[in-house]
């Protein structure tokens, strides 16, 4: 094995490359590192899944890409290269032209993502006219087209509706349509099914897959559910306490996880197999650490069943462990 500064990725055109990204929040106890030296790449047409428990830094990573970190948070280091251009170096006006037009985001809760006092049409028209520099009539045509693309019937009537008049599933479809309204190259989906019931979740996941192929999208899909990631992504980035612990092709990682945390997440997925129905569901012991008071060495070591003495003192390096695979652990599963 050899040390790796960045997790390895498949061959192909790189659309987005994040290098050594760190984002912290100032608190009364001092800086809290929400994202700590995270690196990854997204290729054209690829779906990258980012997975981990709540509070591991998934959403902050995505917000950092779009430059949406507000005080008391700030990006302290790293590069965010989109088509080779560092988004961190762009003036805010230029970044706004990228945000929404080239990179769009679907937020976790459609109830709060939409303005409750504006109609669906008013919100979509504003986005479209800002980026497409078109008139009201053309903006309405685009909005209706995107609503139909996400499976919303009677699109014109829906444009006149307000968010509270729509169900949760319809609101999420609207936010997806809004994100696609300017034909972005990269769609960031931040746990878009969390607030929906199971049947609607399946519909939204199928919709995202369909839209990905229809519009030739690259996707970053964020979830705490490895089962969802396994069905939608080609590669996966596993995060814990703001750090990357494992990265690689989803098929290889699901078959043979190398990091104890990844293995524990997989073992926690409920299964309907007859020989597992009566087995107790695996639980990761302990709780996630306080990001403002991380233990020395590996942040997962207090909860890890394979922890060695070195795990409590030395932070593990990222190591290449196979084709397009890397892991940060002193005691990798082999």
C-alpha angles and dihedrals in degrees: 000000000000133000116261125202091195128024110259119251138195122272117269142084111321112226100175128017122185114193124193094329116187125179124178137181123219113233136172088265094049135267118346113205104219092170119026121192097320118177131181144136133226118204127207110282093007127129113215117192120209112198138177144111121298111286096027094118102261098128094039089054091055094045089050090056090056095042092244098133110123131191130318083035125071140169106248101184146350141069129268106199118191110182085345094303117119107235091199090066095052120103113247093253092055092044090055088058090056094042108081096003101058102010120030132180133211108205128220100248117042090192092067096030091067125064106245095210097052127072120246089250095052091053095046094044091053092055094044097046092047094055104026096042091220138137129265095263094052091045090054091050091052092046093051091047093052093046090053089047090059092049101261111145123209090027095180093057091047091055088062093050126096122231094253089059092062131074121246092259093051091047090054091049088052092052089050090049089049091050090051096043094100097039099248123198094219127039119195111201111192106199091308094178101046097101095043131088120256098262093049090046090059091049092051092048091050089047093052091050091049093047091048092061095037095053098028092239131177109218138201104199116193121199143144088217114088090189090063092046091051090058098047111029137069095200134024139209114202114204132193127178092347094310135101112244102172138009134178148092112334093228093056095044095048090049097044116008113196103195119069091228092053090048091049091052091051092048089052093061110107115237134198095209110132094232091054101042095094096038119106114255112253114250127198104232121233125011136277115280127254105264089215092056108033118174117249117263117011112010091215095053097097089059099035121108091202098049116145126199089260090057090068095052111029127052108230119243123234107261131192105235101172145335107335090343132117137169139185106218139114092214107038121184108248 
